[in-house]
């Protein structure tokens, strides 16, 4: 488990998994806001992860669960992206 001010990331190694697909789930709690706000956060996370797969080496034999925190709504996309890139680098 890794946590920062934007997200909490749970991860674990999977056995018998093909290393071609990224196994990742995004969760936003109802406390964060209405469906529009929650979906905006999920879109941001998906976009960040698409870039992360291309730019940094992410272990594909792991399963990831990304739980968003309310601070994601009020911050800039680039700040969130840089922080998440650092967290996924630490997972190695």
N, C-alpha and C positions, 0 to 999 in steps of 0.2 A: 504494500500500500504506500502510495506517495500522495501527499496533500500539499496544496498551496492556496493562495487566496482566491483562485478562480475555480479550480476543480479538485476532486479527489479521484485518483486513478488506482483501481485495483487491478492486479495482473497476476497471472500464474501460467506456468508451462503446461501445455497440453501434449499428451502422448498420442501417437498415431494420427497426427494432423499433417495434411499436406502443406508445404511451405510456399504455396502460391497465392493464398488469399489471407487478408488481414481479418482477424476475428475481433471485432470491436463493437461495443454497444454504448449508446449515449443515453443518459437518464437526466431528466429535469423534474424536480418535485413540484407539486401543485402549489406549494407555499411561495414559489418564485413569482407567479403571476398567472395571467390568463393564457389561453392556448397560443395566442399570437406571440407573446413574449417567450414562452417556452420553445416554440418552433423556431423563433429567431436564434435562440441560443444553440439549438441542435444544428441549424444550418451553418452557423459560424463554426461549430466544432467539426462538422463534416468537411467543410472547406479547409480548415486548418490541417486535418488529418490527411486529406488528399495531397496537400503540399508537403507534409511531413514524410509521407511514403516516398516521394520523389527526391527530396533533398537530404534526409538523414536516414541512417540505417536503423530500421525498426525490426525487432525480432518477430518474424511471422509465425513462429511456433508457440507464441504466447497468446493468451486470450486477455482482452482488456475490457474493463468496465469504467467508463468515464462519467462521474456524477458531477453535474454543474452546480455552482454556488450562485447566489443572487448577485454577487459583485460583477458577474460577467455582463450584465445588462448595461451598466453605466460606464464601462471602460472601452478604450479604443481597441479595435481589432488587432492592430500591430503589437500592442502590449501583451494581449492575451496570447497571440501567436508565438512571440519570443519566449514567454514563460513556459508554454506547453512544449516547445521545441527543447528547452533546457531539461524539462522533466523527462521527456522520452529519451534524451541522451543519457540521463542518469540511470535508467532502467537496465542498461547493459550490465 
